[in-house]
Every structure is written in C-alpha cells, then in structure tokens.
Amino acid sequence: MLNSGPNIKPRRTFSSSSPETLSPGSSHPLHIEKLVAGGFSLGRLNGQVVLCAGGIPGEALQVEILSRRKGVSQGKILHVHDPVESRVVPLCPVVGRCGGCQLQHIRYEEQLSQKRLILEDTLRRIGKISDVLISPVIPSPRPYGYRQVLRMGIGGEPEGLFLGFFKSGTRHLLPVDTCFLVNDMVRSIIDSVGDSLRSLTVKGMNVESVEIRWSQLEEAGLLVFRGRVLTKEYVERLMEACSEIANIKGLIYESADAPEHDSRRRMRHEPIVRGTDHVWEAFRGLRLKIGFRSFMQANWDVFQLLGKMVEEWLGDLKGQRILELYAGTGPLGLSLANQGAQVTCVEGNPFAIHDARESLRINGISGCRMRISSVESYLLTVKSGAYDVILLDPPRAGLNPKIIERLGILQVPKLFYLSCDAPSLARDIKSLCEKGYTVQRMQPFDMFPQTAHLETLVELTFSTYKPGDGN
C-alpha cells in the first residue's frame, strides 16, 4: 500500500561502514539521531552525515544511498527495523512522492516536539544562540483540514487536463485526486475542478496552475487560474467549464507572464474576472478584504492565535507608536489600531494596500496609515525615536543586510519578528543581537501541521550593550 510508509522489519544489529562504501546504490543500517530543517532525518555512518526523508529520531533503518555531495549523503529508506512509538500510518496515499507533507508519518503531538527541537538546533548551529527559552509550540486547532489557500499544478494529457502536485524535489507533476490539508468543502471543489478540466482539450489551453482561496467567514472561495493561454476565447472556455462549481464566488485568470512579486509588470497584464476578485475574512473582531493578488494566510485559525499573542505581548496599546513592515493587507496593524495604537503599515504590493484601505473604511478604524513602499526605502525616511515598536514579517529569505543595518541605527526599543523559516531567523537574530538587540522571548506556532514548516514570533529589545564592548 502506498500509504503504509516504509516497510517495518525486525530490529537489526548495526555494522560499521567506511566512507568509501557510501556509494550510490549501496545499502546500510542507519540510526536516526534527529530531524533537521526541511524535516529530513539525520544519521551518521562512521561520522559521515546521511539524510533521508521519513525517519524518526531513535529509529533503526536500512537505507539506500542515492547520492553524495560535499560530505553529505542522501538516502532512501528501504526498511524500518525498529519503529518508535510515535510512528503512524500516513493518511495520504502519496506521502513521500508529493513534496508537500514531510511529517505525516509522525503522531501530531510528537510533530510539535520535533519542530521545537529543529528550531532549537537551527538557532544553535546558525545563530550561535543557546540561552533563549523557546516556549512549547502552540498547536493548530486542526491538524488536518486547516489550509484555506491551496495551489495545484495543472498538467496535460491527450484526454484532457489534470490536477496535481510536484513530486518531491522535482518539477514533475504528480496527478492527485485530493488533499487532506483542506476541509471537506474545499476537497469537493478540488473534485469539481478536476472533473471540469478533464472536459477540456489540451491544445492551446496552456493553463499551468489553479489556486483555491477559501473564506471561513463567507463559506465561499475563489478559483485563480494562471498560465499562458493563447486566446481570450480559451479563457472563456475554461471559466465556462468551471462556472457551476458550488461555493465559488469568483473565477480569475491571470497571465503567468506577470510575476507574482513584480507589481509593475502585473498591472500591464489585466486579469480576466468572472464574479468577484476577493474574499472577506474575520480577524480579531474585524472584517478584512483579501484580493486574489494579495497574500493570504493559509491557516487562519493559527493566525488568529498569533494575533492574540502579539496583543498580549504589547500590553496596553493606547498611544503606542507601531510600524508594521511587510504588512500585506494589514490584519495585525488594523487590529492593533482598532485598540488604540498609532500604526503605520508598509507594504510594497499596491493591491494589498488597496485591500487594507478598504478594510479600514469598512471597519471605521482611525489611527492607521497605509504606505506603498519597499521596506528598505521606507526605513530610510524613519527618524530615531519615531516608533516604540516595529513588527517584521519578512518573506522566507529573511531580512537583507541593509535593513538590519538600518534597524541598528534606529535603535527602536522593541522589535517583533515573525518568521516562517528557522535558518533565516537564526541568521537575522544573530545579526540583530550584534547591533545591540536582545532576545526576550520566543513563541513558535504550528501554522502548517504535517509539514516541516514552523512560524515563530520573537520579541527583541534594544540595549546599549553590544557583544564585544567589554562593558
């Protein structure tokens, strides 16, 4: 069975292997020491690191070596000789082939523990940070069925188009029927989209992907198709095929020639819209507009918990001067302004700022300014002492050195850094601490159960002491 995981065999006695024997195709017993960033399990053979997907710390495996590069070997599990108690049968039949879920073979409670250990290990190795207490990971209320944004690839066959996800580590599309990370209503939409696409011939369609955006508030969603369709008539055929899908309030087609993060080019490629181009979602008592060109959180339930914790850490919000960078549609900034803070939201995507301004109007919020700008450019206009707190939610790559340098000059009393990538977080915290900041507390959130991803909120405060000052 595809969903039964690696073969479970009786425990074996380990034998040593020399580095010379770790050649592609060779098989070796391996004891798993820990999980590392990306969810890979790590073991050692005569001091040589071997990484493989699907292991759990404490297990004895038999692995086949697939490749070896820069002293690290990549392996594939052949057998699990000594499974640990936390190993479970994955729910999804394509785990291990689809590139989405890395931890579905681990009981959920243990996933939370392992993610905290990965974060701790990454901070220590990359950031040289070992004296920070990391709070236990706050779990997702729903380990499955939590995703409200899901993008699927679209492939072509002679009999029609099909939906799929990319195979792990490749750009080859794996046909799939469903995904267990979305709720039943979205899974029904996936079924309907798949049926609709199968009715379309391949020639000239060139549809590359579809993104489903689901609103819990409205119990409805959008279908956003992207590709290089040859003519508008083909787009109309696509939309007509999907026009009867239940609980879809808008169909959008956007040219794939318009890069997602290049707003200037995107504006020259006008989308084709049937119905509406946005959803509304509730956040901390507010009603927020999220257009299809704006970033939308995939796990809204956990994001609500994160927003609540930001408020608790800030304390009395009245009069606090807060700058939110990478603000998106501004859910955090709007909710803080709604409770009396003076907030400036900075975002480079003009579509997101347009949504945020509409949310300001609908909710009647004052004390919140919206600015379209890159973070680097805006920080150059900020004077020391202008803000009490800066909120940072950068993309996965983290902060560039110019931003860190500017934060060191501004010496803002308090930074809240929200990260979705442990290695870039560790690197940036190390740099910020060298500029005079000190980590006060760290709270991880399980925004993406069954995967290796982890969202982490960090509070840093500025002090005049810097490491190496000798004071």
ABEGO torsion letter per residue (X at the ends): XAAAEBBBBBBBBBBBBBAAABBBGBBBBBBBABBBBGGBBBBBBGGBBBBBBGBBBGBBBBBBBABBBGGBBBBBBABBABBBAABBBBABAABGABAABAAAABBAAAAAAAAAAAAAAAAAAAAGBAABBBBBBBBBABABGABABBBBBBBBBAAEBBBBBBBBGBABBBBBABBAABBAAAAAAAAAAAAAAAABBABGAGBABBBBBBBAAAGBBBBBBBEBBABAAAAAAAAAAAAABBGBABBBBBBAABBAABAAAAAABBBBBBEBABBBBBBGGBBBBBBAABBBBABAAAAAAAAAAAAAAAEBABGBBBBBBGAEAGAAAAAAAAAGBBBBBBBABAAAAAAAAAAAAAAGBBGBBBBBBBAAAAAAABBBGABABBBBBBBAAEBBAAAAAAAAAAGBABBBBBBABAAAAAAAAAAAAAAGBBBABBBBBBABBGBABBBBBBBBBBBABBBGAGX
